[in-house]
């Protein structure tokens, strides 16, 4: 397990141009960032490409990280999440053409995966019903559709910090419910 201090030291060394530290940072954090991006983009190929682009951003902006504020993993995950959401939005606006769609492989899950997903889905749906409807809708829009906190705050006509609190508390309640 990598500690906060170790990641901070690797980011600092990366900011100084240390390629070995950057390689070590990648080795220790790429799996987490890959998972974060995959949950948003839902395409392994696009996620792999995005993770490479994210690490280029990290290399170029490592000097912007300030220890003592957010944890280093939060900083890295925020870069990854924002990049993935930007790609998702760009995908929505580009549309693509039918020739591209025809060449895509069928990503449909098999029978076993469907059965497992059905069971998991029932638990998740049950946990979502325990949330107030507006909180559940905000969580869906933020984490499944990629809406920003600002967009959600405007949609639900609440202050930005209130929206952040809604989402944080809702996620804690969902986690608690799913662990029952």
C-alpha positions as CSV (number, residue, x, y, z in Angstrom):
1,X,0.0,0.0,0.0
2,X,1.4,3.4,-1.0
3,X,1.2,6.1,1.6
4,X,0.1,9.7,1.0
5,X,3.6,10.9,1.8
6,X,5.1,8.5,-0.8
7,X,2.7,9.7,-3.5
8,X,3.4,13.4,-2.6
9,X,7.1,12.8,-2.8
10,X,6.7,11.2,-6.3
11,X,4.6,14.1,-7.5
12,X,7.2,16.5,-6.2
13,X,10.0,14.6,-8.0
14,X,7.9,14.5,-11.1
15,X,7.5,18.2,-11.0
16,X,11.3,18.5,-10.9
17,X,11.5,16.4,-14.1
18,X,12.5,13.0,-12.5
19,X,11.4,10.4,-15.1
20,X,12.0,7.5,-12.7
21,X,9.7,9.0,-10.1
22,X,7.1,9.6,-12.8
23,X,7.3,5.9,-13.8
24,X,7.0,4.9,-10.2
25,X,4.0,7.2,-9.8
26,X,2.4,5.6,-12.8
27,X,3.0,2.1,-11.5
28,X,1.5,2.9,-8.1
29,X,-1.6,4.9,-9.2
30,X,-2.5,3.9,-12.8
31,X,-4.9,1.1,-11.8
32,X,-6.9,3.4,-9.6
33,X,-7.1,6.1,-12.3
34,X,-8.0,3.4,-14.9
35,X,-10.9,2.2,-12.8
36,X,-12.1,5.8,-12.3
37,X,-12.0,6.6,-16.0
38,X,-13.5,3.2,-17.1
39,X,-16.6,3.8,-14.9
40,X,-17.2,7.0,-16.8
41,X,-16.3,6.1,-20.3
42,X,-17.3,2.4,-20.2
43,X,-14.9,1.6,-23.0
44,X,-11.6,-0.1,-22.3
45,X,-9.9,1.1,-25.5
46,X,-11.0,4.7,-24.9
47,X,-10.0,4.4,-21.2
48,X,-6.5,3.2,-22.1
49,X,-6.0,6.1,-24.4
50,X,-7.5,8.6,-21.8
51,X,-5.2,7.3,-19.1
52,X,-2.2,8.0,-21.2
53,X,-3.4,11.5,-21.9
54,X,-4.1,12.0,-18.2
55,X,-0.5,11.0,-17.3
56,X,0.8,13.5,-19.8
57,X,-1.3,16.2,-18.0
58,X,0.1,15.0,-14.7
59,X,3.7,15.2,-16.0
60,X,3.1,18.7,-17.3
61,X,1.2,20.0,-14.2
62,X,2.9,18.2,-11.3
63,X,4.3,21.5,-10.1
64,X,0.7,22.7,-9.5
65,X,0.1,20.1,-6.8
66,X,0.3,21.6,-3.3
67,X,0.8,19.2,-0.4
68,X,-1.3,20.0,2.6
69,X,-4.5,20.6,0.7
70,X,-6.2,17.7,-1.0
71,X,-4.7,14.3,-0.7
72,X,-2.5,13.5,-3.7
73,X,-4.8,10.7,-4.8
74,X,-7.7,13.1,-4.7
75,X,-5.8,15.4,-6.9
76,X,-4.9,12.6,-9.4
77,X,-8.4,11.3,-9.4
78,X,-9.9,14.7,-10.0
79,X,-7.6,15.2,-13.1
80,X,-8.7,11.7,-14.3
81,X,-12.4,12.3,-13.7
82,X,-12.5,15.7,-15.3
83,X,-10.6,14.4,-18.3
84,X,-13.0,11.5,-18.7
85,X,-16.1,13.8,-18.4
86,X,-14.6,16.1,-21.0
87,X,-14.2,13.2,-23.3
88,X,-17.7,12.0,-22.6
89,X,-19.1,15.4,-23.4
90,X,-17.0,15.6,-26.6
91,X,-18.4,12.2,-27.6
92,X,-22.0,13.4,-27.1
93,X,-21.4,16.4,-29.4
94,X,-19.5,14.6,-32.1
95,X,-22.2,12.1,-32.7
96,X,-20.0,9.8,-34.9
97,X,-21.2,8.2,-38.1
98,X,-22.9,4.8,-38.9
99,X,-19.8,3.3,-40.4
100,X,-18.0,3.7,-37.1
101,X,-20.9,2.2,-35.2
102,X,-21.0,-0.9,-37.5
103,X,-17.3,-1.7,-36.8
104,X,-17.7,-1.7,-33.1
105,X,-17.7,-5.1,-31.3
106,X,-20.8,-6.3,-29.5
107,X,-20.1,-5.4,-25.8
108,X,-23.2,-7.1,-24.5
109,X,-22.6,-9.2,-21.4
110,X,-23.1,-13.0,-21.4
111,X,-25.8,-14.9,-19.5
112,X,-23.7,-15.3,-16.3
113,X,-22.8,-11.7,-16.2
114,X,-26.4,-10.7,-16.8
115,X,-27.6,-12.9,-13.9
116,X,-25.0,-11.4,-11.5
117,X,-25.7,-7.9,-12.7
118,X,-29.4,-8.4,-12.1
119,X,-28.8,-9.4,-8.5
120,X,-26.5,-6.4,-7.9
121,X,-28.9,-4.1,-9.7
122,X,-31.7,-5.1,-7.4
123,X,-29.6,-4.3,-4.4
124,X,-28.5,-0.9,-5.8
125,X,-32.1,0.0,-6.9
126,X,-33.3,-0.8,-3.3
127,X,-30.6,1.3,-1.8
128,X,-31.5,4.2,-4.2
129,X,-35.1,4.0,-3.1
130,X,-33.9,4.8,0.5
131,X,-32.6,8.1,-0.6
132,X,-34.8,11.2,-1.1
133,X,-35.8,11.3,-4.8
134,X,-33.9,14.5,-5.5
135,X,-30.7,13.1,-3.9
136,X,-31.0,9.9,-5.9
137,X,-31.5,11.8,-9.1
138,X,-28.5,14.0,-8.3
139,X,-26.3,11.0,-7.7
140,X,-27.4,9.4,-11.0
141,X,-26.8,12.5,-13.0
142,X,-23.3,13.1,-11.4
143,X,-21.9,9.7,-11.5
144,X,-23.7,8.0,-14.4
145,X,-24.2,10.9,-16.8
146,X,-21.2,13.0,-15.9
147,X,-23.0,16.2,-14.9
148,X,-20.8,18.7,-13.0
149,X,-21.6,19.9,-9.5
150,X,-22.4,23.3,-11.0
151,X,-24.8,21.9,-13.5
152,X,-26.5,19.9,-10.7
153,X,-26.7,22.9,-8.4
154,X,-28.4,24.9,-11.2
155,X,-30.8,22.0,-12.0
156,X,-31.9,21.5,-8.4
157,X,-31.7,25.2,-7.6
158,X,-29.4,24.8,-4.6
159,X,-26.0,26.4,-3.8
160,X,-22.9,24.6,-5.1
161,X,-21.7,23.5,-1.6
162,X,-25.1,22.2,-0.8
163,X,-24.9,20.0,-3.9
164,X,-21.5,18.7,-2.8
165,X,-22.9,17.9,0.6
166,X,-25.9,16.1,-1.0
167,X,-23.7,13.9,-3.1
168,X,-21.2,13.1,-0.4
169,X,-23.9,12.2,2.1
170,X,-25.9,10.2,-0.5
171,X,-22.8,8.2,-1.4
172,X,-22.1,7.4,2.3
173,X,-25.7,6.2,2.7
174,X,-25.5,4.1,-0.5
175,X,-22.2,2.6,0.7
176,X,-23.7,1.8,4.1
177,X,-26.8,0.3,2.5
178,X,-24.8,-1.9,0.1
179,X,-22.6,-3.2,2.9
180,X,-25.6,-4.4,4.9
